[in-house]
Amino acid sequence: MVLQGGKMDNLTHYLATTLRMLRHQRGWSLSRLAEIS
């Protein structure tokens, strides 16, 4: 039970980190495109 809960926490943390990274990358790409155009 505890192990499963820990896995869920890790998964949630991983997903949150991935989403944050993707959002940051997308924002950076958009800002770069804005600079070019």
N, C-alpha and C positions, 0 to 999 in steps of 0.2 A: 504494500500500500504506500509506504513512505517512498520507496524507490520509484514507483510509478508517478507519484506526485512530483518527485524531483525531476523526472524525465519531462513531465509536462511543463514545469517551470523553465527548464532548459530550452524546450521547444519554443515556448512563448517568448523567452528572451532572444532566442536566435531569430525568430520571425520579426520581432520588433526591431532588432539591430539591422536585419536585412532590409526591411522596409525603410528604415531611416537612411541607410546607405543609398538605396535606390533613389529615394526622394532627393537626397543631397546631390547625387550624380545628375539627376534630371534637371535640377535647378541650375547646376553648374553648366550643363550643356546649353540650356536655354539662355543663360546669361552670355555664354560665348557666342551663340548664334546672334544675339541682339547686338553684340559688339561688332561682329563681322558685317551684318546688314545695317 
